[in-house]
């Protein structure tokens, strides 16, 4: 679609809306607005750099055009200026609103408004080539991202009536200097971030609040503070409130050690982000009053290895110490929240929590901390651990999960170096093992599965568990929950087991799994090393490492369940009696790489997709009695090609004339020869 150079709508087109990105990247040169369109955003034309002219259907009740721009019918708003309609544009209508995406992807360098403009909406000039813009004094509101990534804009005069500088307003622009009007009382986060050419900023007299990260990654900024300002800059270039209770920004670039006042309780968003010379942060004084560290505070401080105690800290924001060399032994007693990716890719060696309150460890908060060797969750408080919370902690070899852990997230300990895991009192509060929880913990060989109802998908896949004692409480084994457990030899199920469901591939790739304990529970039983439903009408699981080459079903079996024989590498021949099996489930014999022979009597009416996927040696010897086209198509989708249904010359040609169509007799002879 990005090569589309022409766009026309039918006469009776019922299109009613043009939302964000609906025409993104297209190369058409003219734009038509059909009669029933009632909603348009300029962001609909993101990366459309060749639009020279615009037409609005005369019957449209909502918009009109002067051929270069789209206006609302009531003239309150200008919606979009054609991206390639000239280098400058003077708006001849006294509009009140410049809407979002007005100059998206535009080649225009100069826009002139009449007095009367009141609002400039978000992303209005974002990503444009704007160089010159006079904002009328009537403007009282400029929304976030309005001048984001304006690579040609070096100077601008802001109207005196605005009171807030919004989020990311000039982020990634080429501004060199700016004076912020005196009526501004609040500067929101990251409003001048990544402005690498910005050298001079004059702050207003009435400024009362500045968010974090305002000048993040703008390394050359020099601030001018008015007399009486409630902000100060110390000799280390720390921007703080005058009471020295919070750090808003660190402007230094060369210091390896920074000392922060002991009175500081808050470090704002992005305050030290990307300060790659910083090695150590110290507290200047005996007391440590630091309580809150906001998002991105020390993000990507790649050399930062030493930091004061965090024992008293209550909240740590997103990515606050991401990709640092912090190697502290972290101990928390007052913490409430450690947010997403707070310590990901850091060098910490131990973490302990002794808390009487609730502790929320968010997604990825210790992701890939490869030096982490010790984790302790103690105290009387409750814990929630988010998704991938400790994923990739390859040095972590043991964890004890107390019953005060209310929630474990997906892949919480995935790819860890764990060898042993314990659950206090054999209880997991949430009553299920989350998906991917211990996946790829290839050293994990000791674990007592807690009394849960569900074992989630791939939760123990690719671990070194040798024997599985299934708790009686478990009702469902979800998809591939024990896949690839290469050391697993035995599955033990007790008579009181509540197990009622096994999903696809539960034991797929368990190359050592050869034994199922003798049992008969409410829903399942074992017989001759295999697992059936209690009525023995459904074949549920056959151990992949069983050494048996031949398996014959009894007359009672009507259903071979999905993935029942998956990965049974020793199996070479299957016999299905006439009038028995009616259905073979999906992936039932997938990966039976040595399977050579199987018969499909008339009773088999349904075979699931990929039932014989990967049965590479099944090149002949599939005996089928139903020759209809639909049946042949079904077995093809199951993985049986037409060549597989031919008689194997090694034995069948000698006996075909004697036994005619008696497929089962013929099959028994083939098995005899095979064995």
N, C-alpha and C positions, 0 to 999 in steps of 0.2 A: 504493500500500500504506500510505502514511502516514495515510490517512483511515480505516483499518480500526478500528472501534470494538468489535468482538466477535471472539473467537477461540475456536473449539472444535475438538477433535480427535476423530476417529472412535473408536469403542469398541476396534477392533482396530488402532489406530495403531501403527506400528513405529518411530516416531521415536526415535532413540537419543542425540542430542546437540543441545544448544542453544549454539552457539559465539558469539563476539563479533559484535555488530551484526545478528544474524539477525532480530531484531524491531525494529530501530532506528526510532524515530520514530512507532511505531504508537500509536493512541489507545484501545486496549481498556482496560477498567476491572477486569477479572478475568483471572487467569492460571491455566491448567491445566497440570499436568505429567503427561504420559501414562505408562503403566506401564513402558515399556522405556527411558525416558531414564536414561542412566547418567552423563552429563557435562553440567554447566551452569556457565556463568560469568555473573556479574551483568552483565557488559558486553554480554550478549545483549540487554539491555533499555535500551540507551543511548537517551536522549531519549524514553523511554516514561514520561510524567509523570502518568499518570492511573490507574495500577494501585492498586486499593483492597484487593483480596483475592487470596489464592492458594489453590489446591486441588492436592493431590498424589494421584494415583490410589492407592488402598489397596494395589494389587498391586505398586507400585513398590518395589524392594528397596534403593534407594540413597538416597532422600530422604524427608523428612516435613515437615509444616508446622504452624504454630500459627495459620494463616490470614493472618498478616502477614509471615512470613519463611520462607525455605527453609533447612532444616538437613540435614546429612549424617546417614544412619541411625545412625552410631556416635557422633553428637553431638560429633565433633571439630571440625566446621567449621560456621559460619553462612555461607550462600552469597549470599543476596540478601534485602533488605528491600523490601517493596512501596512504590513511590515516593510514593503518595498515601494512605497508611493511617493518617495522624495526624501530629501535630507532634513526638511523642516516642515512643521505643521502649526498653523495658527488657528486656534479654535474660535470660530466666529459666533458660537452660541454660549450664552451665559449659563453654563451647567453648574450644578451644585456638587456632583459626585464624579470623580475619576475612578472608574470601576477596576476591579482586580484584573490583572493581565492586560491592561490597556495597551501597553507597548511591548508585549511579550515577543521576544525574538526579533525585535524591530531594528531596521537599519537607520531609522530616524535619529538625528543627533540633537535636534532642537524642537521643543514643544512650548507653545505660548498659550496661557489661559487668560480669559477675561476675569476681571474682578467679580466675585460672587461664588467662586469655588469654595466649598467648605470641607469636603472630605476627600482624601486620597486613600484608596482602599489597598488591601494587602497585595503584594506582588505587582503593583500597578506598573512600575517601570523595571521590574526585576529582569536581569539578563539582557537589557537593551543596550544600544550604543549611545545612549543619551549623554551629551556633553554640556548642553546649556539648558537650564530650566529656571525660570523665575516663578516662584510659588507666590500667589497672591496673598496679601495680608489677611484676607478673609478666611483663610484656611485655619480651622481649629483642631483638626484631627488628621494624623498620618498613621496609617495602620502598619502592622509588622511586615517585614520583608519588602517594603515598598520600593527600596532602592538596592535590594540585594543583588550582588554580583554585577553592578554597573561598572564595567571595566574602563569606561572613558570618562566617568564623572570624577573630576578632581576637586571642584569647589561647589558649594551650594549655600544659599542663605535661607535659613528656616524662618517661617513667619512667627511673629512675636506672641501669637495667641495660643500656640500649642502648649500643653502642660505635661505631656508624657512623650518620651522617646521610646518607641515600642521595640519588642524583640527583633533582633537581627535586621534592624531598619537599614543600616548601611554595611552590613557584614559582607566581606569579600569585595568591597568597592575600592576604587583607586583614590578616594579622598585624601587630600594632603593636609588640610586644616579645616576646622569648623568651630564656629561659636554657637553654643547652645543657648537659646533665648532664656531670659530671666524668669519667665513664667513656668518654666519646666521644673516640676518638683520630683519627678521620678524618671530614672533611666533604667529600662528593663534589660534583661539578660542578653548578652552576646550582641548588643546593638551595633558595636563597632569592632567586632571580632574579625580577625584575618584581614585587617586593613593595613597591609605591610608598608604603604607609603604615608600613612597618617603620622604626622610629626607634631602637630599643635592642636590642642583641644582646650577651649576656654569654657569652664564650667559655670553654671549660673549661680546667682546669689541665693536663690530660693530653693535650691536643690535639697531635698530632705531624705531621699532614699535612692540608693544605687544597687542594682542587683549584681549577682556574680557574673564573671566572665564578660563584662561589658567591653573590655579591651583585650580579651584573650587572643593570643597569637598576633598581636599588633605591636611588634617589638620596639618600634621607634617613637612611641607616643610620649610627648611631654605635656603634662597637665598644668593648666594655670588655674589655681584655686582663688576665688575671691576672698577678701578679708571677711572674717566672720563665718566662714564655711564650717559646716559640721564634719568636714573631712580633713585629714592630714596625710602628708607623705613624709615618712621618716628617712633617715640617711641611707637605709638599705633599699629605698624605693618601694616600701610597703605602703599601699594606700589603705587607710583605716578610718573608722569613725574617730572623732576626737576623744572619746572616752576609752579608746583602744580595747573595745570588746569584740570587734570583728575585723577581719581582713577581707577587703574587697578585691584587691589585685596586687600582684607583685610585678613591678616593672623592671627589676634587675635582670641582667642577662649573663653576667660573668661570675657572680658569687657562687662558691661551692657550698658555703654554709650560711644559713639564714637563722637568725634568732628572733623568735616572736615573743612579744610581751606576755607575761604570765596571766594578764587580765583577759586575754583573748578567749572567747567562748565559742566563736563561730568563724569558720573559714568558708567564704562564699564560693559559688560555682566558678570553676575554671580559674581560680585565683593564681595557681602556679602551673597551669597546664603547659606541657611541652617545654618546660625549663630544663633543657638537657644538660646543663652544667651543674645543676643542684645535686649535692651528694648527701647533705645532712640538714635536718631541721631540728633546732634546739628550742627549749623554753628558757627565756631570760628571767630567771628567778626561781625560787624554791617551789612555788605553787604551780599546779597545772589545772587550769579551769576550762580547758577545751572540752566542749560538749557535742558540737555538731560540725561535721565536715561535709560540705555539699557536693553535688555532682561534679565530676571532672576536676576536682580541686588540684590533684597532683597527677592527673592522667598523662601518661607518656613522659614522665620525668625519669628517663631511662637509667640515670645513674643514682637516683635517690635510694640510699640503702639504710639510713638511720633516721628514726623518727621517735619522738617522745612517747611515753606510755599512753595507750588508748583505753586503759582500764576504766576511766570515768566517762568515756564518750558514750552518748546515747544513740546517735544516728550517724551513719556513714553513707554518703550518697553514691549514685551510679558512677562507675568507672573512676572513682576517686583516687585509687592507687593502682589502677590498671597499668600493666607494663612498666612497673618500677622494679628496683632491686631490693625493696624492703625485705630485710631478712630477720626482723624482730621475731621473738617468741611472743605471739599476741595473746593477751589475757583480757577478757571482758567480764565485768561484773555488773555494769549498768546499761549495757547496750539493749536497744529495742529493735533496731533495724539496721541490717547491712544490705544495701541495695544492689541491684543488678551489676555484675562484673566489677564490684568494688575493689577486689584484690586479684582479679584474673591476671595470669601471666606474671605474678610477682614471685619473690624468692623466699617467702616466709617458710619457717621450718616447723612451727607448731602453732595450734590455735586451741584455746580453752575458753569455755563459757561456764561461769558460775553465777547463775542468775536466778532471782526469785520472781522475775516478771516474764512476760511473753517476749520471745525473741524470734524475729522474722529474718531468715537468711534467704535472700532473693535469688532469682535465676543467675547462674554462672558466677556467683560472687567469689568463689575460690577456683574458678576454672583454670586448669593447666598450671596449678602451683606445684611444679614438679619436685620441689624440695620439701614439700610438706610431709612430715613423718608422723605427726601426732595430732589427733583430734579428740577433744573431750567435751562432752555435752553434759554438764552437771548442774546442780542446784534444784530448786523446787519449781522453777518456771517451766512454761511450755515452749516448744520449738516448732517452727515450720521451716522446712528445707526445700528450696525451689528447684526447678529443673536444672540439671547439669551443675548443681551447686558445687560439687567437688569432682566433677568430671576431669579426667586426665591427671589426677594427682598420683603420679606413678611411683612415688616413694612411700605412699600411705599404705601400710600393710595390715593394719587392724583398726576396726571401729566397733564400738559398742553403742547400740541404738537404744536409748531408754524409752520406756513406755510413755514418757511425756512428749515425745515427738508426735505431734498431731498430724503432720503431713510430710511425706517424702515426695519430691517431684520426679518427673520423668528423667531418666538417665542421671540421677543424682550422683551415683558413684561409678558411672561408666568409665571404662579405660583406666581404672585405678590399679595400683600394685597390691591390692588386698589379697591376703592369704587366708584371713579368718574374719568372720563377722558374727556378732552375737546380738540378740534381742532380749532386753531385760524382761524376765518373766515370760519369755516366749510370746510377747504381745506386740502387735503393731496396731496402733490406735485406728488408723484409717481402714483397716480390714482388707486391704489388698496390697500386693506387691506391685509398684508402678512399672509401667513399660520401661524396658532398657535399664532398669535400676543398676544391675551389676554386669551389664553386657561388656564383654571383652576384658573382664578381670581374670586374666588367663592363669593367675596363680591362686585363685580362690578355690580352696579344696575343703574348707571346714566351715559349714554353716548349718544351723538348725533353723529350718524354715518356720517362721512364726505361725500362730493360729489365725490365718487369714481365710477369706472366702475365695479370693481370686489371685492367681499368679499371672501378672501382666505379660504382654507380648515381648518376647526376647529379653525378659528380665534377668535370666541367668544364662543367656546364650554365650557360647565361647568361654565358659569358665571351666575350672579343673575339678568340679564336684565329682566325687567317685561313687557316691551312693545317695539316692534321694529317698528319704523317709517322708512320705506325703502326710501332712497333718490331716486328721479326720475332718477338720472344718472346711477344707478346700473343696469348692464346688465347681470351679472352672479353671482349666489350664488354657491360657490364651495363646494366640498364634506364635509358634516357634519359641515358646518360653524357655525351653531347654536346648534349643538348636545348637549344634556344634559343641556340646559338652563332651569333649573328646576322651575324657577319663572315666566317664560315667559307665558303670557296669551293671548296676542293679536298681530297680524301682520297687519300693516296698509300699503297698497299700493295705491298710487294715480293714477288717470286716465292718467297722463302724464308719467307714469313709462316706462322706456326703457327695463325693465327686459325681457330677452329672454331665459335664461338657468337656470335650477336648477339641480345640481348634486345629487349624491346618499346621502340619509340620512340627508338632510339639517336640518330637525327638529327632528331627531331621539332622543328619550329620553326627549323631551320637555313635561314633564308629566303634566304641567298646561296649555299648549297651546290648547285653545278651540275656538278661534274666529279669522276669517279672515274678514277684512273690506269689505264692498260692493264696488266693483270697476269694471271698464272695461277699460283696457289699450290697447296698440297697440297689445300685444301678449297674454295677459291673462285676465281672468275675474273671479269673484267669483259668486257662485250660491249655495244657501242652505247650506252655511257654508263651501263649498269646493272650490278648485281652479282648473280651467280648462284653456285650451287654448281658444282663442277667438271663434273658431268654435264649441267649446264644444265637440270636438271629442276625446280629450285627457284629462284624469283625472290626475291632477298634484300633488295636495297636499290635504290631509284630516287631520284636526287638531287632534293630538294624544289624547288630553284630551276631545274631544267631548263625550258627555254623550249618544249619540245615540247608541243603541244596533243593529240597523238594517239599512242597506244601500242598496238601489236599484238603479242600473244604468238606465239611460234613453237609448232609442234606438240609440241616436246619438253618444254615447261614443263608440269609436273603440279601444282605447288604454288606458290601465292603466299603467302609467309611473313608472319607477323604484322608489322604496321606497315611493310610493304615500300614503300608509296607515301604514307606519312603526310605530310601537309602539302604535297603537290605541287599548288601553287596554279594553275599554268598548265594543268594537264591537264584536257581537256574530253571526251575520248572514249577508251574502252578496247575493244579487240576480242579476244575469246577464241575461237580456232578450235574447231570441233566435234571432240570426242574428245581434247581436250588437257587443260586444267586440271581437276583433280578436287577441289581444296580451296583455299579462300581463308581465310587466317588472320585472327585477331582484329585489329581496327583496321587492316586492310590498306590501306584507302583513307581512313582517318579524316582529316578536315580538307582534303580535296580540294574546296575551296569552289567551284570552277568546273566540276566534273565534271557533264556533262549526260547522257551516254549510255554504257551498258555492256550487253553481252549475256551471258546465263548459259545456256550450252548444257546439254544433258542430262548431259554428263560431270561437271559441277560438282555434287557430292553433299554437300559440307559447306562451310558458310560460318560463320566465327567471329563471336562477338558484337561489335557495334560496328564491323564491317568497313567500313561506310559512314557512320559517325557524323560529323555535321557537313558532309555533302555537300548543302549547302543548295539548290543549283541542280539537283539530280537530281529534278526535279519530274515528269518523264516520261522515256520513252526507255530504261527498263530492260526489256530483252527477255528473258523467261524462257520456257523450254520445258517445265519440270516444273511442273504446275499442282496437284499434290497439296496437301492441307491442311497436312501436316507440313512440306512445303517452304516454303509460303507463311509459315508460322509462323516458320521458321528465318530467312528473309530479313527478316522484320519485326524480329526480335531483332538482326539485323545492321544495321538502320537504314533498310531499304527499306520504305516504306509502300505500300499497295495502289495509291494514285493514281500512284505513280512507274512502275508497270508498264503504264500506258496509252500508246497511241501518241501521239507529239507531233504536233499538228496542223500544225506548221510545215512538215513534209515527209512524214511517213509516210503520211498519208491518200491522197496522190497516187499512191503506188507500191504500196500494200497489195494492190490487186486484181491487179497485174501479177506480183508475186512470191510471193503467197500466204504460206506459212509458212516460206519460205526466209529465216530470221532473219538469217543472216550477210550475205546479199546485200543485204537491206534495211538492215542496219547499215552496210555499206560505202557505200550511197547517202547515209545520214544523215551519215556522216563527210565524204563529198565535199561535201555541202551546207554542213556546218559549216566546212570549211576554205576 
